[in-house]
């Protein structure tokens, strides 16, 4: 569950520390597209009114859920000790 906020926070910090002007090709610009990609699905289901107000919360919750599921998969995949 720490994956989502850490991923978004790291991208925002990289964007703030980028010495180039906006849209000039910082590394954080390429991370922004996959971060906000789930919003297209949410816009289609819920509509733009509610999503526009709480956009960042939808993104953080989505990536937290993805991190939770991937952590659960890796936890279940590891071999259990017989003791």
VOTORPA-460418 format. One line per field, with one value per residue (C-alpha): x, y, z; residue in three letters. Coordinates in Angstrom, 3 decimals, padded with zeros to 6 digits. Layout:
BEGIN
px <- [X, ...]
py <- [Y, ...]
pz <- [Z, ...]
code <- [ALA, ...]
This chain:
BEGIN
px <- [000.000, 003.038, 003.775, 001.162, 001.973, 005.726, 005.488, 003.457, 005.569, 008.805, 007.445, 006.369, 009.764, 011.550, 009.338, 010.066, 013.827, 013.935, 015.960, 014.334, 011.128, 007.804, 007.467, 011.163, 011.716, 012.338, 012.314, 009.249, 007.262, 007.412, 006.216, 003.185, 001.402, 001.195, 000.414, -002.714, -003.777, -006.405, -008.296, -009.492, -011.352, -012.746, -013.897, -015.808, -017.635, -018.205, -018.053, -015.851, -017.665, -016.742, -013.411, -012.079, -012.415, -010.789, -008.488, -005.335, -007.162, -008.400, -004.861, -003.322, -005.983, -005.564, -001.788, -002.061, -004.405, -002.001, 000.873, -001.203, -002.072, 001.481, 002.807, 000.223, 001.202, 004.890, 004.100, 002.050, 004.625, 007.518, 008.194, 006.951, 009.267, 008.172, 008.921]
py <- [000.000, 002.239, 001.727, 004.184, 007.213, 006.561, 006.277, 009.461, 011.320, 010.337, 011.543, 014.882, 015.367, 014.554, 017.056, 019.799, 019.145, 019.131, 022.146, 022.141, 024.055, 022.214, 019.793, 019.935, 016.226, 015.568, 011.967, 012.735, 013.692, 010.103, 008.794, 011.093, 009.275, 005.835, 007.399, 009.173, 006.479, 004.932, 008.234, 007.548, 004.496, 006.419, 009.302, 006.829, 005.252, 008.078, 011.209, 014.262, 016.208, 014.150, 012.959, 016.432, 017.392, 014.241, 013.314, 012.810, 010.597, 008.293, 007.943, 007.306, 004.737, 002.947, 002.656, 001.673, -001.135, -002.229, -002.229, -004.215, -006.853, -007.156, -007.452, -010.134, -012.043, -011.942, -012.946, -015.944, -016.891, -017.274, -020.753, -021.359, -022.800, -026.165, -024.810]
pz <- [000.000, 000.199, -003.501, -004.800, -002.666, -002.979, -006.779, -007.117, -004.552, -006.296, -009.625, -008.141, -006.477, -009.740, -011.561, -009.027, -009.175, -012.987, -014.212, -017.664, -018.450, -018.538, -021.442, -022.334, -021.742, -018.057, -016.852, -014.718, -017.825, -019.050, -015.668, -015.603, -018.437, -016.759, -013.387, -014.620, -017.128, -014.768, -014.795, -018.354, -017.060, -014.075, -016.323, -018.468, -015.528, -013.040, -015.177, -014.958, -012.239, -009.206, -010.577, -011.292, -007.630, -006.207, -009.093, -007.027, -004.499, -007.261, -008.592, -005.157, -004.270, -007.601, -007.310, -003.653, -004.670, -007.429, -004.931, -002.447, -005.042, -006.348, -002.788, -002.047, -005.180, -004.276, -000.704, -001.806, -004.438, -002.005, -000.777, 002.736, 005.349, 006.803, 010.284]
code <- [UNK, UNK, UNK, UNK, UNK, UNK, UNK, UNK, UNK, UNK, UNK, UNK, UNK, UNK, UNK, UNK, UNK, UNK, UNK, UNK, UNK, UNK, UNK, UNK, UNK, UNK, UNK, UNK, UNK, UNK, UNK, UNK, UNK, UNK, UNK, UNK, UNK, UNK, UNK, UNK, UNK, UNK, UNK, UNK, UNK, UNK, UNK, UNK, UNK, UNK, UNK, UNK, UNK, UNK, UNK, UNK, UNK, UNK, UNK, UNK, UNK, UNK, UNK, UNK, UNK, UNK, UNK, UNK, UNK, UNK, UNK, UNK, UNK, UNK, UNK, UNK, UNK, UNK, UNK, UNK, UNK, UNK, UNK]
